Amino acid sequence: MNISVFSSNKEVSARAAELIAELLREKPDAVLGLATGDTPIGVYEALVERFKRGEVSFRQASAFNLDEYAGLPPEHEQSYAAYMAKHLLNEIDLPLDRAYIPNGLAADLEAESKAYDRLLEQAGQLDLQLLGIGHNGHIGFNEPGPHLHAGTHVVALTEETRDANSRYFDHLEDVPSQAVTMGVGWMMKAKHVVLIARGEGKAAVVKEALFGPITTSCPGSLLQLHPRLTVLLDEGAARDVQGLPGVRYL
Ligand code: GLP
């Protein structure tokens, strides 16, 4: 595990974007695993800037998003489909038929999950999985609990997660109670996982996930077992890991 701390979130985003751009230069048809939430927005901004400068192309790449809320149409501004369109997909040259996001509107979400797994299997291994982490340690929407799933599945969102994500909705009741998420198996099989976190609000969970016990009570802790995990933090998110093994300040 390699943990880099940057003095600002802008630098975290720039470094994550650089890793993705480097991968696409080496392997133009790379399979990317993409995340949503506030944290990756700066990464996508930096990638769009690089694309506009002609430094990176996604033309041959494909991308799989981690998750989608159940019941939100892609036109709903809080759907992850809308998020991806706004922050990345409408701005770059990645063919939309190779930008996969689970369909939260599918009548049969179990069947949708299986279909998503088949698409992932066909694509082979994810070359790079970009990840954020929830305050309760969730990755994608794999919530803490007695067990985790390897494959894509339907998940009931915890009240903590609904509450955290209610900032994007008018009312807490508007936050969907279910989602479809890629399972932790796909993340663990990715060739490279890039975990990003920013702000002191994430400091405790960053320490717990990276230095605490490996437990399904903190899904992010599984990442300690990943053979190639790059962690990019700003100083706030790194507050509780200063001086711990593998943490370097850039
Ligand atoms: C969301 C997403 C996760 C994301 C997390 C943290 O619910 N499903 O993929 O990592 O919560 O989001 P943020 O970056 O906004 O803190």
Boltz pocket constraint, residues with backbone or C-beta under 6 A from the ligand:
constraints:
  - pocket:
      binder: B
      contacts: [[A, 35], [A, 36], [A, 37], [A, 38], [A, 39], [A, 40], [A, 66], [A, 67], [A, 131], [A, 132], [A, 133], [A, 134], [A, 135], [A, 138], [A, 139], [A, 140], [A, 141], [A, 161], [A, 165]]
      max_distance: 6.0
